[in-house]
Amino acid sequence: MAKLCMGLFSGSLDKLTAAGVILSGAAADDMDVEVFVLLQGARAFIKDNESKIDNVAEATHLKDEFINSLEKLNVSKWYDFFEMAKEMTNIKIYICSLAGKIWGGEKLGDFNYLVDDLCGIGEYLTAAEEADIHMFI
Amino acid sequence: MNVEIKETLDVKGLSCPMPMMKLAKAMKGLNSNEVLEMLGTDPGTKSDLPRWCNKSGNLLLDESELDGGVFRFLIQKN
């Protein structure tokens, strides 16, 4: 089974949605996935924050068009993509411990239902080394 | 094509990646050799589905285009 390793630095709605779509594709392909959430990304995974994310990283002047289009096309919320994908295949989501602390998350219980554990950066690099595909978002 | 269809999966109107996710899920519920019919409208599915069959070892028996831009696929479980 092919292994995907994702470094998820971004905590913005557009990139989180892209990450969710990619995880969904990986789930359909039955891949093993490890997601390492870094710095800005960790804010989106703090308990109850997931639905509050409304900033975009790219083409910020087109934010309203982007969000309206997602709604019109009935595209799933980013965290629903994550949840559906996790139900289908082996996806583990780790929060970099420094990233967590930056946004007030000290322990696993401070994060939402998507998160499996906290980790150090070495674990991310080892996973990237061992994966068939590595991407940084 | 004259085959017995065990299940029809209607994903018309859904966008990538939902059709492929729903297909992967539905195929898990089928027994070996049973055939699933999938109806969809997302152009991404046209390239993704044969690739997925190839990778997962399932057999794409037939693909055709119906009226109204609907794609129809017949997939046999491995």
Backbone of each chain as ProteinMPNN parsed JSONL, in Angstrom:
{"seq_chain_A": "MAKLCMGLFSGSLDKLTAAGVILSGAAADDMDVEVFVLLQGARAFIKDNESKIDNVAEATHLKDEFINSLEKLNVSKWYDFFEMAKEMTNIKIYICSLAGKIWGGEKLGDFNYLVDDLCGIGEYLTAAEEADIHMFI", "coords_chain_A": {"N_chain_A": [[0.835, -1.204, 0.0], [0.597, 2.168, -0.911], [2.317, 4.944, 0.57], [1.523, 8.097, 1.899], [2.822, 11.182, 2.869], [2.086, 14.137, 4.514], [2.93, 17.476, 5.025], [1.368, 19.845, 6.784], [1.211, 23.012, 6.79], [-0.326, 25.243, 6.417], [-3.089, 27.111, 7.687], [-5.303, 28.025, 6.476], [-8.487, 28.487, 4.836], [-8.664, 27.85, 2.057], [-6.38, 26.271, 1.515], [-6.64, 24.264, 3.414], [-8.938, 23.071, 2.466], [-8.013, 22.094, 0.03], [-6.16, 20.233, 1.032], [-7.944, 18.495, 2.26], [-9.334, 17.485, 0.038], [-7.276, 16.131, -1.255], [-6.648, 14.214, 0.693], [-9.029, 12.803, 0.605], [-8.912, 11.699, -1.951], [-6.711, 10.053, -1.542], [-7.827, 8.333, 0.278], [-9.763, 7.037, -1.263], [-8.051, 5.641, -2.847], [-7.043, 3.928, -1.04], [-4.743, 4.464, 0.463], [-2.015, 4.654, 2.873], [-1.753, 7.176, 5.242], [0.02, 9.901, 6.691], [-0.352, 12.845, 8.417], [1.253, 15.797, 9.201], [0.885, 18.432, 11.235], [1.778, 21.73, 11.133], [2.958, 24.795, 12.606], [1.018, 27.453, 11.55], [-1.043, 25.842, 10.74], [-1.926, 24.352, 12.928], [-3.715, 25.86, 14.374], [-6.201, 25.552, 13.23], [-6.983, 23.124, 14.137], [-7.411, 23.223, 16.819], [-9.66, 22.569, 19.425], [-13.029, 23.037, 18.489], [-12.389, 25.085, 16.731], [-12.448, 24.462, 14.057], [-14.69, 25.065, 12.397], [-14.587, 27.749, 12.31], [-12.733, 28.779, 10.647], [-11.994, 31.098, 8.225], [-10.299, 32.494, 6.611], [-8.33, 33.058, 3.637], [-5.422, 31.93, 1.84], [-4.432, 32.362, -0.699], [-4.969, 34.55, -3.479], [-6.477, 36.608, -2.101], [-8.239, 38.69, -2.553], [-10.275, 37.506, -3.893], [-11.723, 36.09, -2.15], [-14.492, 36.027, -1.315], [-15.797, 35.186, -3.64], [-14.673, 32.674, -3.938], [-15.517, 31.335, -1.546], [-18.312, 31.516, -1.831], [-18.636, 30.018, -4.157], [-17.822, 27.463, -3.322], [-19.922, 26.883, -1.618], [-22.114, 26.972, -3.369], [-21.54, 24.89, -5.103], [-21.875, 22.904, -3.382], [-19.736, 21.806, -1.969], [-18.011, 19.789, 0.323], [-17.258, 20.664, 3.764], [-13.947, 21.511, 4.895], [-13.12, 20.074, 7.14], [-14.934, 18.019, 7.147], [-14.203, 16.579, 4.862], [-11.738, 15.623, 5.826], [-12.669, 14.014, 7.927], [-14.315, 12.104, 6.624], [-12.41, 10.878, 4.996], [-10.724, 9.8, 6.917], [-12.377, 7.874, 7.977], [-12.366, 6.016, 6.002], [-9.788, 5.115, 5.315], [-6.414, 4.418, 6.521], [-5.501, 7.018, 8.193], [-3.462, 9.165, 9.917], [-3.293, 11.892, 12.087], [-1.106, 14.26, 13.192], [-0.092, 16.697, 15.526], [2.357, 19.097, 15.544], [4.271, 19.689, 18.379], [5.214, 22.205, 19.184], [3.791, 23.881, 17.485], [1.214, 23.462, 18.406], [1.336, 24.592, 20.987], [1.696, 27.271, 20.371], [-0.828, 28.109, 19.687], [-2.201, 27.673, 21.984], [-2.63, 24.994, 22.592], [-1.857, 22.418, 24.581], [-2.075, 19.759, 25.238], [-3.398, 16.573, 24.054], [-6.181, 16.613, 24.434], [-6.844, 19.246, 24.009], [-7.282, 19.552, 21.386], [-9.234, 18.961, 18.344], [-11.563, 16.336, 17.251], [-10.303, 15.189, 15.067], [-7.656, 14.811, 15.458], [-4.882, 12.684, 16.157], [-2.546, 12.515, 17.72], [0.157, 14.231, 19.45], [3.338, 15.417, 18.278], [6.927, 15.397, 17.661], [9.243, 17.236, 15.557], [11.067, 15.565, 14.365], [9.791, 13.172, 13.901], [8.125, 13.77, 11.8], [9.999, 14.24, 9.749], [11.176, 11.727, 9.5], [8.977, 10.238, 8.66], [8.489, 11.476, 6.211], [10.743, 10.721, 4.863], [10.327, 8.019, 4.611], [8.016, 7.767, 3.127], [6.126, 7.206, 0.057], [5.113, 9.313, -1.326], [5.555, 12.718, -0.728], [4.211, 15.701, 0.45], [3.948, 19.245, 0.871], [1.955, 21.57, 2.323]], "CA_chain_A": [[0.0, 0.0, 0.0], [1.435, 3.366, -1.028], [2.274, 5.828, 1.742], [1.55, 9.536, 1.654], [3.16, 12.01, 4.031], [1.734, 15.524, 4.233], [3.241, 18.529, 5.975], [0.281, 20.809, 6.632], [1.613, 24.257, 7.458], [-1.347, 26.281, 6.253], [-4.327, 27.013, 8.455], [-6.307, 28.827, 5.77], [-9.601, 27.695, 4.312], [-8.414, 27.319, 0.708], [-5.394, 25.19, 1.541], [-7.208, 23.147, 4.188], [-9.868, 22.39, 1.572], [-7.177, 21.32, -0.891], [-5.632, 19.096, 1.79], [-9.067, 17.569, 2.446], [-9.605, 16.822, -1.248], [-6.172, 15.194, -1.488], [-6.832, 13.088, 1.622], [-10.159, 12.02, 0.11], [-8.383, 10.905, -3.064], [-5.851, 9.02, -0.947], [-8.725, 7.358, 0.908], [-10.348, 6.239, -2.351], [-6.973, 4.775, -3.323], [-6.652, 3.03, 0.049], [-3.349, 4.726, 0.858], [-1.693, 4.959, 4.269], [-1.426, 8.604, 5.257], [0.368, 10.598, 7.919], [-0.391, 14.301, 8.256], [1.95, 16.504, 10.281], [0.353, 19.792, 11.231], [2.837, 22.637, 11.582], [2.678, 26.212, 12.899], [-0.313, 28.067, 11.353], [-2.03, 24.785, 10.546], [-2.424, 23.813, 14.197], [-4.82, 26.691, 14.866], [-7.457, 25.02, 12.683], [-7.295, 21.849, 14.801], [-7.778, 23.467, 18.216], [-11.073, 22.195, 19.633], [-14.093, 23.978, 18.093], [-11.92, 26.118, 15.793], [-12.508, 24.027, 12.665], [-15.739, 25.718, 11.61], [-14.407, 29.209, 12.357], [-11.684, 29.18, 9.714], [-12.593, 31.741, 7.05], [-9.309, 33.26, 5.85], [-7.714, 32.322, 2.527], [-4.005, 32.262, 1.679], [-4.158, 32.761, -2.085], [-5.964, 35.411, -4.126], [-7.347, 37.03, -0.997], [-9.287, 39.594, -3.044], [-11.356, 36.693, -4.458], [-12.194, 35.229, -1.065], [-15.955, 35.865, -1.319], [-16.146, 34.37, -4.819], [-14.242, 31.309, -3.614], [-16.392, 30.745, -0.522], [-19.646, 31.371, -2.415], [-18.6, 28.901, -5.11], [-17.796, 26.212, -2.546], [-21.285, 26.641, -1.12], [-22.992, 26.725, -4.514], [-21.226, 23.549, -5.623], [-22.135, 21.963, -2.3], [-18.472, 21.144, -1.617], [-17.943, 19.492, 1.757], [-16.361, 21.482, 4.584], [-12.615, 20.909, 4.918], [-13.014, 19.079, 8.227], [-15.736, 16.841, 6.767], [-13.326, 15.786, 3.99], [-10.781, 14.943, 6.705], [-13.357, 12.982, 8.7], [-14.717, 11.027, 5.699], [-11.201, 10.171, 4.559], [-10.238, 9.013, 8.065], [-13.248, 6.711, 8.153], [-12.154, 5.053, 4.906], [-8.437, 4.562, 5.211], [-5.567, 4.651, 7.683], [-4.944, 8.376, 8.2], [-3.119, 9.646, 11.258], [-3.027, 13.326, 12.096], [-0.255, 14.633, 14.318], [0.164, 18.133, 15.683], [3.699, 19.45, 16.021], [4.016, 20.16, 19.742], [5.454, 23.652, 19.24], [2.66, 24.518, 16.798], [0.074, 23.401, 19.308], [1.521, 25.562, 22.079], [1.534, 28.637, 19.847], [-2.262, 28.44, 19.671], [-2.8, 27.332, 23.269], [-2.905, 23.565, 22.716], [-0.732, 21.791, 25.285], [-2.272, 18.308, 25.31], [-4.289, 16.04, 23.019], [-7.555, 17.023, 24.718], [-7.079, 20.629, 23.574], [-7.505, 19.543, 19.939], [-10.525, 18.397, 17.95], [-11.738, 14.891, 17.032], [-9.522, 14.694, 13.926], [-6.238, 14.687, 15.82], [-4.511, 11.412, 16.797], [-1.5, 12.654, 18.73], [1.133, 15.306, 19.291], [4.622, 14.815, 17.903], [8.07, 16.278, 17.433], [9.527, 17.433, 14.134], [11.839, 14.426, 13.865], [8.85, 12.15, 13.442], [7.689, 14.221, 10.471], [11.074, 14.042, 8.769], [11.321, 10.285, 9.279], [7.83, 9.806, 7.854], [8.691, 11.99, 4.852], [11.806, 9.908, 4.28], [9.832, 6.665, 4.342], [6.796, 7.783, 2.316], [6.257, 7.198, -1.409], [4.792, 10.678, -1.759], [5.588, 13.714, 0.339], [3.8, 17.036, 0.009], [3.947, 20.3, 1.889], [0.879, 22.499, 1.946]], "C_chain_A": [[0.872, 1.258, 0.0], [1.239, 4.281, 0.191], [2.408, 7.291, 1.342], [1.882, 10.257, 2.957], [2.874, 13.46, 3.672], [2.183, 16.43, 5.364], [2.199, 19.614, 5.776], [0.6, 22.048, 7.45], [0.476, 25.269, 7.475], [-2.568, 26.04, 7.124], [-5.425, 27.817, 7.794], [-7.306, 27.933, 5.051], [-9.306, 27.081, 2.938], [-7.458, 26.13, 0.744], [-5.865, 23.995, 2.367], [-8.188, 22.36, 3.32], [-9.097, 21.53, 0.564], [-6.633, 20.077, -0.203], [-6.726, 18.04, 1.967], [-9.398, 16.804, 1.178], [-8.525, 15.773, -1.532], [-6.299, 13.974, -0.567], [-7.982, 12.196, 1.166], [-9.727, 11.132, -1.051], [-7.52, 9.769, -2.554], [-6.698, 7.922, -0.308], [-9.349, 6.449, -0.149], [-9.319, 5.246, -2.886], [-6.422, 3.874, -2.217], [-5.205, 3.226, 0.492], [-3.227, 4.837, 2.379], [-1.211, 6.402, 4.322], [-1.015, 9.07, 6.651], [0.399, 12.091, 7.625], [0.29, 14.923, 9.469], [1.567, 17.973, 10.205], [1.363, 20.724, 11.889], [2.3, 24.053, 11.792], [1.249, 26.703, 12.645], [-1.42, 27.01, 11.258], [-2.684, 24.348, 11.843], [-3.622, 24.591, 14.733], [-6.174, 26.135, 14.425], [-7.909, 23.761, 13.417], [-7.532, 21.996, 16.3], [-9.283, 23.219, 18.343], [-12.039, 23.34, 19.307], [-13.642, 25.096, 17.156], [-12.245, 25.769, 14.346], [-13.532, 24.786, 11.822], [-15.578, 27.238, 11.57], [-13.385, 29.708, 11.345], [-12.31, 29.817, 8.479], [-11.595, 32.616, 6.286], [-8.756, 32.411, 4.706], [-6.279, 32.812, 2.327], [-3.702, 32.828, 0.3], [-5.298, 33.634, -2.605], [-6.987, 35.926, -3.108], [-8.476, 37.967, -1.458], [-10.468, 38.817, -3.656], [-11.978, 35.769, -3.41], [-13.711, 34.984, -1.12], [-16.406, 34.979, -2.474], [-15.829, 32.904, -4.538], [-15.223, 30.644, -2.646], [-17.812, 30.545, -1.059], [-19.706, 30.189, -3.378], [-18.593, 27.556, -4.394], [-19.208, 25.862, -2.087], [-22.236, 26.259, -2.242], [-22.79, 25.308, -5.056], [-21.451, 22.466, -4.572], [-20.885, 21.138, -1.939], [-18.427, 20.95, -0.104], [-17.012, 20.469, 2.471], [-15.016, 20.755, 4.695], [-12.51, 19.807, 5.965], [-13.883, 17.849, 7.957], [-14.971, 15.948, 5.786], [-12.35, 14.961, 4.845], [-11.464, 13.76, 7.407], [-13.758, 11.789, 7.816], [-13.512, 10.192, 5.291], [-10.672, 9.281, 5.688], [-11.085, 7.769, 8.295], [-12.94, 5.621, 7.139], [-10.788, 4.401, 4.87], [-7.635, 4.939, 6.454], [-4.896, 6.02, 7.587], [-4.69, 8.789, 9.638], [-2.765, 11.129, 11.168], [-2.297, 13.703, 13.374], [-0.049, 16.143, 14.338], [1.587, 18.305, 16.213], [3.539, 20.146, 17.38], [4.24, 21.668, 19.895], [4.258, 24.397, 18.629], [1.445, 24.564, 17.71], [0.157, 24.479, 20.362], [1.298, 26.994, 21.614], [0.07, 29.07, 19.916], [-2.983, 27.964, 20.938], [-3.163, 25.87, 23.445], [-1.715, 22.83, 23.317], [-0.82, 20.275, 25.26], [-3.323, 17.883, 24.292], [-5.736, 16.524, 23.193], [-7.875, 18.453, 24.306], [-7.441, 20.703, 22.09], [-8.799, 18.819, 19.581], [-10.422, 16.891, 17.632], [-10.893, 14.333, 15.89], [-8.108, 14.292, 14.323], [-5.957, 13.385, 16.572], [-3.48, 11.581, 17.898], [-0.69, 13.926, 18.492], [2.463, 14.663, 18.923], [5.709, 15.868, 17.799], [8.396, 16.31, 15.95], [10.307, 16.26, 13.527], [10.954, 13.342, 13.285], [8.35, 12.48, 12.036], [8.758, 13.916, 9.427], [11.284, 12.563, 8.473], [10.188, 9.768, 8.398], [7.987, 10.254, 6.407], [9.725, 11.142, 4.113], [11.279, 8.542, 3.842], [8.64, 6.622, 3.388], [7.11, 7.686, 0.821], [6.018, 8.599, -1.969], [4.878, 11.591, -0.549], [5.125, 15.039, -0.221], [3.719, 17.985, 1.185], [2.94, 21.354, 1.466], [0.841, 23.673, 2.903]], "O_chain_A": [[1.78, 1.389, 0.821], [0.148, 4.373, 0.755], [3.281, 7.668, 0.559], [1.299, 9.979, 4.006], [3.353, 13.961, 2.655], [1.86, 16.188, 6.527], [2.147, 20.239, 4.716], [0.299, 22.122, 8.642], [0.331, 26.048, 8.417], [-3.023, 24.906, 7.278], [-6.371, 28.247, 8.454], [-7.014, 26.788, 4.706], [-9.656, 25.928, 2.684], [-7.69, 25.112, 0.091], [-5.53, 22.851, 2.059], [-8.267, 21.136, 3.418], [-9.474, 20.393, 0.282], [-6.64, 18.99, -0.782], [-6.47, 16.843, 1.839], [-9.709, 15.614, 1.228], [-8.822, 14.67, -1.991], [-6.083, 12.841, -0.997], [-7.923, 10.976, 1.318], [-10.117, 9.967, -1.134], [-7.584, 8.652, -3.068], [-6.344, 6.744, -0.344], [-9.45, 5.238, 0.047], [-9.669, 4.15, -3.323], [-5.453, 3.145, -2.429], [-4.524, 2.266, 0.852], [-4.211, 5.082, 3.077], [-0.356, 6.803, 3.533], [-1.618, 8.688, 7.654], [1.084, 12.544, 6.708], [-0.048, 14.618, 10.612], [1.883, 18.666, 9.238], [1.749, 20.535, 13.043], [1.291, 24.437, 11.2], [0.354, 26.407, 13.436], [-2.566, 27.248, 11.639], [-3.868, 24.01, 11.86], [-4.448, 24.042, 15.462], [-7.164, 26.233, 15.15], [-9.074, 23.373, 13.334], [-7.822, 21.012, 16.981], [-10.067, 23.61, 17.478], [-11.879, 24.461, 19.789], [-14.44, 25.971, 16.821], [-12.313, 26.656, 13.494], [-13.269, 25.11, 10.664], [-16.332, 27.931, 10.888], [-13.189, 30.914, 11.197], [-13.068, 29.165, 7.761], [-11.99, 33.39, 5.415], [-8.72, 31.184, 4.802], [-5.965, 33.968, 2.61], [-2.819, 33.673, 0.148], [-6.452, 33.466, -2.209], [-8.19, 35.706, -3.243], [-9.533, 38.029, -0.832], [-11.528, 39.39, -3.908], [-12.663, 34.8, -3.739], [-14.155, 33.844, -0.983], [-17.283, 34.13, -2.313], [-16.615, 32.012, -4.86], [-15.7, 29.536, -2.892], [-18.444, 29.527, -0.777], [-20.692, 29.454, -3.416], [-19.278, 26.621, -4.809], [-19.634, 24.709, -2.155], [-23.056, 25.352, -2.1], [-23.747, 24.623, -5.417], [-21.25, 21.279, -4.827], [-20.971, 19.945, -1.646], [-18.771, 21.857, 0.653], [-16.097, 21.03, 1.867], [-14.958, 19.529, 4.601], [-11.907, 18.759, 5.732], [-13.607, 16.765, 8.473], [-15.065, 14.723, 5.853], [-12.162, 13.766, 4.617], [-10.916, 12.66, 7.473], [-13.575, 10.631, 8.192], [-13.577, 8.964, 5.244], [-10.229, 8.157, 5.45], [-10.585, 6.739, 8.747], [-13.215, 4.445, 7.379], [-10.652, 3.256, 4.439], [-8.108, 5.677, 7.319], [-3.841, 6.156, 6.967], [-5.595, 8.764, 10.473], [-2.028, 11.553, 10.278], [-2.794, 13.497, 14.481], [0.141, 16.776, 13.299], [1.956, 17.71, 17.226], [2.756, 21.088, 17.506], [3.53, 22.328, 20.654], [3.781, 25.394, 19.171], [0.739, 25.57, 17.78], [-0.812, 25.196, 20.613], [0.781, 27.827, 22.358], [-0.236, 30.235, 20.168], [-4.209, 27.864, 20.966], [-3.924, 25.529, 24.351], [-0.693, 22.639, 22.658], [0.197, 19.58, 25.26], [-4.044, 18.714, 23.739], [-6.424, 16.807, 22.212], [-9.044, 18.838, 24.258], [-7.848, 21.751, 21.588], [-9.389, 18.141, 20.422], [-9.359, 16.279, 17.731], [-10.778, 13.114, 15.757], [-7.445, 13.531, 13.618], [-6.683, 13.021, 17.496], [-3.525, 10.872, 18.903], [-0.837, 14.599, 17.471], [2.69, 13.491, 19.223], [5.444, 17.069, 17.844], [7.881, 15.501, 15.177], [10.216, 15.997, 12.327], [11.311, 12.679, 12.311], [8.177, 11.595, 11.197], [8.458, 13.397, 8.353], [11.541, 12.186, 7.329], [10.413, 8.959, 7.498], [7.661, 9.509, 5.483], [9.605, 10.881, 2.916], [11.721, 7.982, 2.838], [8.289, 5.552, 2.892], [8.204, 8.034, 0.377], [6.638, 9.009, -2.951], [4.344, 11.285, 0.517], [5.604, 15.461, -1.274], [3.46, 17.592, 2.323], [3.053, 21.951, 0.396], [0.005, 24.564, 2.754]]}, "seq_chain_B": "MNVEIKETLDVKGLSCPMPMMKLAKAMKGLNSNEVLEMLGTDPGTKSDLPRWCNKSGNLLLDESELDGGVFRFLIQKN", "coords_chain_B": {"N_chain_B": [[-24.371, -3.564, -23.081], [-24.684, -6.755, -21.732], [-25.021, -7.525, -18.695], [-25.49, -8.659, -15.315], [-26.536, -6.27, -13.068], [-25.553, -5.446, -9.914], [-25.685, -3.323, -8.182], [-26.563, 0.133, -8.293], [-24.877, 3.162, -8.441], [-25.49, 6.406, -7.974], [-24.032, 9.315, -8.721], [-24.479, 11.73, -9.815], [-24.038, 15.167, -10.382], [-22.346, 15.504, -8.246], [-19.097, 16.676, -7.251], [-15.567, 16.139, -7.855], [-13.734, 15.279, -4.959], [-15.752, 13.456, -4.41], [-17.249, 11.489, -6.036], [-15.352, 9.388, -6.499], [-14.713, 8.635, -3.917], [-17.165, 7.677, -2.999], [-17.51, 5.59, -4.756], [-15.332, 3.895, -4.097], [-16.098, 3.189, -1.537], [-18.56, 1.919, -1.998], [-17.786, -0.265, -3.551], [-16.496, -1.824, -1.733], [-18.524, -3.092, -0.45], [-19.396, -5.032, -2.154], [-19.485, -8.417, -3.465], [-16.995, -10.657, -4.826], [-16.714, -10.541, -8.357], [-19.222, -9.388, -8.713], [-21.198, -6.766, -10.224], [-21.059, -3.256, -10.453], [-22.946, -0.415, -11.31], [-22.195, 2.835, -12.257], [-23.269, 6.177, -12.271], [-22.473, 9.337, -13.35], [-21.528, 12.867, -13.438], [-19.27, 14.386, -13.259], [-16.375, 15.57, -14.833], [-13.843, 14.847, -13.99], [-14.022, 12.295, -13.063], [-13.966, 10.719, -15.296], [-11.312, 10.344, -16.033], [-10.217, 9.55, -13.653], [-11.513, 7.212, -12.853], [-10.893, 4.864, -14.567], [-8.166, 4.735, -13.952], [-8.269, 4.28, -11.203], [-9.508, 1.76, -11.147], [-7.578, 0.209, -12.382], [-5.507, 0.415, -10.511], [-6.646, -0.643, -8.198], [-7.296, -3.127, -8.938], [-9.785, -3.831, -9.816], [-12.262, -4.419, -12.394], [-12.896, -2.521, -15.223], [-15.629, -2.768, -17.012], [-17.179, -1.501, -18.919], [-17.617, 1.716, -20.447], [-19.602, 4.542, -21.077], [-21.294, 7.324, -22.683], [-24.153, 8.991, -21.745], [-27.278, 10.683, -22.52], [-27.475, 14.182, -21.731], [-24.99, 14.687, -20.671], [-24.18, 12.664, -18.969], [-22.06, 10.282, -17.563], [-21.575, 6.769, -17.812], [-20.545, 3.956, -16.077], [-19.486, 0.571, -15.893], [-18.442, -1.552, -13.445], [-16.584, -4.291, -12.424], [-16.183, -6.206, -9.536], [-13.103, -7.309, -8.173]], "CA_chain_B": [[-23.66, -4.705, -22.48], [-25.678, -7.556, -21.022], [-24.532, -8.138, -17.452], [-26.383, -8.423, -14.18], [-26.044, -5.165, -12.244], [-25.858, -5.704, -8.5], [-25.958, -2.069, -7.48], [-26.342, 1.362, -9.064], [-24.395, 4.284, -7.636], [-25.795, 7.645, -8.694], [-23.261, 10.44, -8.174], [-24.698, 12.865, -10.722], [-24.025, 16.464, -9.704], [-21.262, 15.587, -7.252], [-17.785, 17.036, -7.785], [-14.36, 15.499, -7.349], [-13.401, 13.839, -4.996], [-16.833, 12.634, -3.849], [-17.602, 10.268, -6.792], [-14.393, 8.296, -6.31], [-14.844, 8.169, -2.528], [-18.381, 6.878, -2.892], [-17.272, 4.346, -5.501], [-14.445, 3.034, -3.3], [-16.891, 2.686, -0.414], [-19.585, 0.998, -2.511], [-17.154, -1.497, -4.05], [-16.141, -2.635, -0.565], [-19.707, -3.86, -0.054], [-19.739, -6.034, -3.177], [-18.72, -9.662, -3.492], [-16.169, -10.866, -6.012], [-17.38, -10.709, -9.663], [-20.452, -8.612, -8.836], [-20.999, -5.582, -11.062], [-21.666, -2.0, -10.018], [-23.156, 0.616, -12.33], [-22.038, 4.178, -11.684], [-23.726, 7.268, -13.131], [-21.917, 10.578, -12.825], [-21.412, 13.987, -14.382], [-18.012, 15.109, -13.048], [-15.396, 15.147, -15.844], [-12.672, 14.263, -13.33], [-14.269, 10.859, -12.896], [-13.649, 10.028, -16.554], [-9.905, 9.934, -16.038], [-9.893, 8.928, -12.366], [-12.103, 5.885, -12.644], [-10.069, 3.796, -15.138], [-6.91, 4.683, -13.182], [-8.585, 3.649, -9.915], [-9.76, 0.33, -11.406], [-6.264, -0.357, -12.66], [-4.735, 0.39, -9.28], [-7.31, -1.458, -7.177], [-7.462, -4.487, -9.467], [-11.155, -4.071, -10.276], [-12.304, -4.434, -13.855], [-13.837, -1.611, -15.883], [-16.217, -3.558, -18.104], [-17.729, -0.662, -19.984], [-17.924, 3.105, -20.149], [-20.331, 5.172, -22.174], [-21.831, 8.64, -22.36], [-25.592, 9.046, -21.97], [-27.796, 12.032, -22.769], [-27.393, 15.12, -20.615], [-23.63, 14.72, -20.125], [-24.008, 11.656, -17.903], [-21.158, 9.159, -17.842], [-22.002, 5.516, -17.19], [-19.455, 2.979, -15.971], [-19.765, -0.73, -15.289], [-17.204, -2.003, -12.799], [-16.698, -5.619, -11.814], [-15.318, -6.364, -8.353], [-12.068, -8.343, -8.375]], "C_chain_B": [[-24.616, -5.463, -21.559], [-25.073, -8.259, -19.799], [-25.519, -7.826, -16.334], [-25.784, -7.333, -13.288], [-26.523, -5.354, -10.806], [-26.32, -4.418, -7.806], [-25.725, -0.88, -8.412], [-25.967, 2.487, -8.107], [-24.597, 5.566, -8.438], [-25.052, 8.81, -8.045], [-23.394, 11.668, -9.08], [-24.737, 14.159, -9.901], [-22.926, 16.608, -8.669], [-19.934, 15.894, -7.933], [-16.693, 16.191, -7.153], [-14.059, 16.072, -5.97], [-14.554, 12.908, -4.595], [-17.182, 11.389, -4.681], [-16.653, 9.095, -6.528], [-14.443, 7.751, -4.883], [-16.048, 7.252, -2.387], [-18.225, 5.558, -3.632], [-16.432, 3.375, -4.669], [-15.221, 2.388, -2.157], [-17.885, 1.618, -0.892], [-18.967, -0.334, -2.956], [-16.767, -2.42, -2.898], [-17.301, -3.531, -0.144], [-20.103, -4.945, -1.039], [-18.923, -7.31, -3.003], [-17.963, -9.768, -4.81], [-17.035, -11.158, -7.24], [-18.694, -9.943, -9.801], [-20.161, -7.274, -9.535], [-21.759, -4.37, -10.507], [-21.791, -1.053, -11.215], [-23.024, 1.969, -11.666], [-22.453, 5.23, -12.706], [-23.223, 8.57, -12.551], [-21.809, 11.655, -13.887], [-20.074, 14.728, -14.255], [-16.95, 14.636, -14.049], [-14.145, 14.509, -15.239], [-12.79, 12.752, -13.195], [-13.837, 10.075, -14.135], [-12.2, 9.557, -16.613], [-9.56, 9.168, -14.765], [-10.364, 7.482, -12.269], [-11.307, 4.743, -13.285], [-8.753, 3.613, -14.374], [-7.14, 3.96, -11.854], [-8.795, 2.142, -10.086], [-8.433, -0.399, -11.587], [-5.47, -0.583, -11.377], [-5.325, -0.589, -8.261], [-7.551, -2.887, -7.664], [-8.895, -4.827, -9.848], [-11.223, -3.857, -11.787], [-13.349, -3.448, -14.385], [-14.385, -2.318, -17.111], [-16.653, -2.675, -19.262], [-17.836, 0.785, -19.527], [-18.606, 3.726, -21.358], [-20.855, 6.527, -21.718], [-23.307, 8.666, -22.726], [-26.017, 10.482, -22.26], [-27.616, 12.9, -21.519], [-26.033, 15.13, -19.941], [-23.397, 13.756, -18.98], [-23.066, 10.554, -18.382], [-21.673, 7.923, -17.12], [-20.831, 4.535, -17.219], [-19.99, 1.682, -15.392], [-18.456, -1.277, -14.746], [-17.457, -3.34, -12.122], [-15.687, -5.751, -10.684], [-14.332, -7.51, -8.584], [-12.243, -9.515, -7.413]], "O_chain_B": [[-25.276, -4.864, -20.71], [-24.671, -9.42, -19.864], [-26.279, -6.86, -16.402], [-24.656, -7.463, -12.812], [-27.72, -5.414, -10.526], [-27.217, -4.431, -6.964], [-24.797, -0.89, -9.222], [-26.641, 2.73, -7.106], [-23.945, 5.776, -9.46], [-25.403, 9.24, -6.946], [-22.519, 12.534, -9.098], [-25.39, 14.227, -8.86], [-22.608, 17.723, -8.257], [-19.674, 15.435, -9.045], [-16.861, 15.612, -6.079], [-14.125, 17.292, -5.819], [-14.351, 11.702, -4.455], [-17.394, 10.323, -4.103], [-17.091, 7.958, -6.355], [-14.242, 6.557, -4.661], [-15.979, 6.2, -1.752], [-18.741, 4.529, -3.195], [-16.762, 2.195, -4.548], [-15.037, 1.211, -1.846], [-18.028, 0.562, -0.276], [-19.557, -1.396, -2.759], [-16.714, -3.64, -3.058], [-17.096, -4.593, 0.442], [-21.044, -5.697, -0.789], [-17.816, -7.287, -2.464], [-18.257, -9.063, -5.775], [-17.984, -11.939, -7.161], [-19.232, -9.854, -10.905], [-19.06, -6.731, -9.456], [-22.933, -4.457, -10.147], [-20.868, -0.913, -12.017], [-23.653, 2.232, -10.641], [-22.037, 5.18, -13.863], [-23.504, 8.886, -11.395], [-21.975, 11.393, -15.078], [-19.78, 15.606, -15.066], [-16.652, 13.443, -14.115], [-13.466, 13.722, -15.898], [-11.794, 12.029, -13.21], [-13.402, 8.928, -14.041], [-11.902, 8.502, -17.172], [-8.728, 8.261, -14.779], [-9.694, 6.637, -11.676], [-11.059, 3.737, -12.619], [-8.287, 2.491, -14.174], [-6.325, 3.141, -11.43], [-8.321, 1.346, -9.275], [-8.203, -1.469, -11.024], [-4.849, -1.628, -11.186], [-4.591, -1.276, -7.551], [-7.96, -3.752, -6.89], [-9.195, -5.977, -10.168], [-10.362, -3.204, -12.378], [-14.528, -3.53, -14.042], [-13.697, -2.451, -18.124], [-16.518, -3.043, -20.429], [-18.113, 1.053, -18.358], [-18.236, 3.471, -22.504], [-20.86, 6.839, -20.527], [-23.675, 8.399, -23.87], [-25.187, 11.391, -22.244], [-27.607, 12.396, -20.396], [-25.915, 15.528, -18.782], [-22.54, 13.981, -18.127], [-23.248, 9.975, -19.453], [-22.141, 7.997, -15.984], [-20.21, 4.32, -18.26], [-20.845, 1.694, -14.507], [-17.484, -1.445, -15.483], [-18.408, -3.502, -11.357], [-14.503, -5.454, -10.845], [-14.697, -8.553, -9.126], [-11.461, -10.465, -7.449]]}, "name": "protein", "num_of_chains": 2, "seq": "MAKLCMGLFSGSLDKLTAAGVILSGAAADDMDVEVFVLLQGARAFIKDNESKIDNVAEATHLKDEFINSLEKLNVSKWYDFFEMAKEMTNIKIYICSLAGKIWGGEKLGDFNYLVDDLCGIGEYLTAAEEADIHMFIMNVEIKETLDVKGLSCPMPMMKLAKAMKGLNSNEVLEMLGTDPGTKSDLPRWCNKSGNLLLDESELDGGVFRFLIQKN"}
